[in-house]
Amino acid sequence: GRKIRLFDVSHNAFAEPPPLLPRHAAALAVWDMSGNPIAGAFGEDFALPPTLKEFAARCSEKTPSVTGSLPESFFPADAQLRRLDVSGCGLGGALPDSLMTLAHALEVNVSGNAFTGRIPSDGVVDLRAMRSLLELDVSRNKLNGSFPPALASLTALRVLDVSRNALTGSLPGGDALASLAALVKLDVSGNDLRGPIPPALASLRRLRFLDLRDNRLEGAIPPGLLTGHALEHLDVSGNDLDWSSLGGV
């Protein structure tokens, strides 16, 4: 239907690949098929209409097998998407560069899949195009490479979760992370990150949840992390940190 605005088949038992979204439905804003055992069987021709505002395919299987990927064509260049959730849907392969060109996106959740390769970063796409992004969750995948410094340019971010991947290298140093002034939650646990904890994290006055556990971080713990006004959860266990820096706190 050309006038349809919302299509919701969530929490059923659909296991077959989803149908192609109707390109002629210019008013379609929400497509929700979450809570079904679809397990990511998106065909190569599957693409989101540019007018779509919300696409939810959060699958119901706890450990789905990898059956598909997100092709580059999945996100049109003129996408109006505000919310994307394809968590736990048995998707593998690389994250498409087009994912990081969603200029209107507020929430992006691709967690609980088997994505490999790097998080798209500078030199591939301009992450600053996603200036409205509030939440980015790429946790529980098989992503590797370094923590993209360009993520620090997403100044509206409130939640950033890259936990339980295979990220290496160090967290951005200097004042790079200080621009994430709106950040409430940062989770980088369960990776292979090394180097010091950036002191800039202590300057984030809205940060409530910080999880750095199970990496290879070393050196001193910035005292400001324990004297911040907002921080409620701090986990630095499973690292190689120097506790002597806390003597004067």
C-alpha positions in Angstrom: 0.0 0.0 0.0 1.3 3.4 -0.9 -0.1 5.0 2.3 1.2 2.4 4.7 3.3 4.0 7.5 4.0 1.1 9.9 4.6 -2.6 9.3 4.9 -4.6 12.4 5.2 -8.5 12.5 7.3 -8.6 15.6 7.3 -11.6 18.1 6.0 -14.3 15.8 7.6 -17.4 14.4 8.7 -16.3 11.0 11.8 -18.2 10.0 12.0 -17.6 6.3 14.0 -14.7 4.7 12.0 -11.5 4.9 10.4 -10.1 1.8 11.9 -7.2 0.0 10.6 -3.9 1.4 8.2 -2.2 -1.0 10.1 0.6 -2.8 6.9 2.2 -3.9 5.6 2.7 -0.3 6.7 6.3 0.0 5.0 6.8 3.4 6.5 3.7 5.0 8.4 4.8 8.2 8.6 1.8 10.5 9.4 -1.8 9.6 9.5 -4.1 12.7 10.1 -7.8 12.4 12.0 -8.2 15.7 11.5 -11.2 17.9 11.4 -13.7 15.1 13.9 -16.6 14.3 14.8 -15.0 11.0 18.6 -15.3 11.7 19.7 -12.7 9.2 18.7 -14.3 5.9 18.8 -11.0 4.0 19.3 -11.5 0.3 21.7 -9.5 -1.8 18.8 -7.5 -3.3 17.5 -6.6 0.2 17.6 -2.8 0.7 15.9 -0.3 2.8 13.7 2.3 1.2 15.2 5.8 1.6 12.1 7.0 3.4 12.3 4.4 6.2 12.9 5.8 9.7 13.1 2.6 11.8 14.2 -0.9 10.9 14.1 -3.5 13.7 15.1 -7.1 13.1 16.3 -8.1 16.5 16.1 -11.8 16.3 14.7 -14.2 18.9 17.5 -16.8 18.7 20.1 -16.6 21.5 22.9 -18.1 19.4 21.9 -18.0 15.8 24.1 -19.5 13.1 25.6 -17.2 10.6 23.4 -17.2 7.5 23.9 -13.8 5.9 25.5 -10.4 5.8 24.7 -6.8 5.3 25.5 -5.9 1.7 26.7 -2.4 0.8 23.4 -1.8 -0.9 21.5 -2.4 2.3 21.6 1.3 3.1 20.7 3.8 0.3 22.9 6.9 0.0 19.9 9.1 0.8 18.7 7.0 3.8 16.5 8.8 6.4 17.0 6.0 8.9 16.8 7.0 12.6 17.0 3.7 14.3 18.6 0.4 13.2 18.5 -2.8 15.2 19.8 -6.1 13.6 21.2 -7.5 16.9 21.5 -11.3 17.3 20.5 -12.0 13.7 23.3 -14.4 12.6 25.0 -11.8 10.4 28.7 -12.1 9.4 31.2 -10.6 7.0 32.4 -7.0 7.2 30.3 -4.1 8.4 29.4 -2.2 5.2 30.9 1.3 4.9 27.4 2.6 4.1 26.4 1.8 7.7 28.5 4.8 8.9 27.0 7.2 6.4 23.6 7.3 8.0 23.5 11.0 8.6 20.2 11.0 10.4 20.8 7.9 12.6 20.1 8.2 16.4 20.5 4.5 17.4 22.6 1.8 15.6 22.7 -1.7 17.2 24.5 -4.5 15.3 25.5 -6.5 18.5 25.5 -10.2 19.0 26.4 -11.2 15.4 29.6 -12.4 13.8 30.8 -9.4 12.0 34.5 -9.4 11.2 37.1 -6.9 10.1 37.4 -3.3 11.2 34.9 -0.8 12.4 34.6 1.6 9.4 36.8 4.6 10.2 38.7 7.6 8.8 40.0 6.9 5.4 36.9 4.8 4.5 34.0 7.0 5.5 33.6 10.2 7.5 32.1 9.2 10.8 31.4 12.9 11.5 28.5 12.6 9.1 26.7 10.8 11.8 26.6 13.9 13.9 23.2 13.0 15.4 24.1 9.5 16.6 23.2 8.9 20.3 23.8 5.2 20.7 26.3 2.8 18.9 26.4 -0.8 19.9 28.8 -3.1 18.0 29.4 -5.5 20.9 29.7 -9.3 20.9 31.0 -9.6 17.3 34.5 -10.6 15.9 35.6 -7.1 15.0 39.3 -6.4 15.0 41.7 -3.6 14.3 42.1 -0.5 16.4 39.6 1.6 18.2 38.7 4.2 15.5 39.8 7.7 16.8 37.0 9.1 14.6 34.4 7.7 17.0 35.5 10.5 19.4 34.1 13.0 16.8 30.6 11.8 17.4 30.0 14.4 20.0 26.3 13.6 20.6 27.0 10.0 21.6 25.5 8.9 24.9 26.2 5.1 24.6 29.2 3.5 23.0 29.6 -0.2 23.3 32.4 -2.0 21.5 32.8 -4.8 24.1 33.6 -8.5 23.5 35.3 -8.1 20.2 39.0 -8.5 19.2 40.1 -4.8 19.1 43.8 -4.1 19.5 46.0 -1.1 19.9 45.2 1.6 22.5 42.4 4.0 23.3 42.7 7.4 21.7 45.1 9.5 23.7 45.5 13.2 24.4 42.2 15.1 24.5 40.6 13.0 21.8 37.9 11.5 24.1 37.2 14.8 25.8 34.8 15.8 23.0 32.4 13.0 24.0 30.9 15.3 26.6 27.4 13.7 26.3 28.7 10.2 26.9 26.8 8.3 29.7 28.1 4.7 29.0 31.4 3.5 27.6 32.1 -0.3 27.4 35.3 -1.5 25.8 35.6 -4.7 27.9 36.7 -8.1 26.6 39.1 -6.8 23.9 42.9 -6.8 23.6 43.4 -3.1 24.1 46.8 -2.0 25.5 48.4 1.2 26.8 47.3 3.7 29.4 43.8 4.7 30.4 43.3 8.2 28.7 43.1 10.9 31.5 40.5 12.6 29.2 37.9 10.0 30.4 38.0 11.7 33.8 36.8 14.9 32.2 33.5 13.4 31.0 31.1 14.8 33.6 28.1 12.8 32.4 29.8 9.4 32.3 28.0 7.0 34.7 29.1 3.6 33.4 32.7 2.8 32.4 33.8 -0.8 31.8 37.5 -1.4 30.8 37.8 -4.9 32.2 39.6 -7.9 30.5 42.0 -6.0 28.3 45.7 -5.4 28.7 45.6 -1.8 29.8 48.6 -0.7 31.9 50.0 2.2 33.8 48.3 4.5 36.3 44.6 4.9 36.9 43.7 8.6 36.4 42.6 9.7 39.9 39.9 11.8 38.4 37.9 8.7 37.5 37.2 8.1 41.2 36.5 11.7 42.1 34.0 12.3 39.3 30.5 13.3 40.3 28.5 11.2 37.8 30.4 7.8 37.7 28.4 5.0 39.2 30.0 1.9 37.7 33.8 1.5 37.1 35.3 -1.9 36.3 39.0 -2.0 35.4 39.6 -5.7 36.5 41.6 -8.1 34.4 44.2 -5.5 33.3 47.8 -4.7 34.1 47.2 -1.4 35.9 49.3 0.4 38.5 47.2 0.9 41.6 49.8 3.2 43.3 48.4 6.1 41.4 45.3 6.0 43.7 47.3 6.7 46.9 46.3 10.3 47.2 42.6 9.9 46.3 
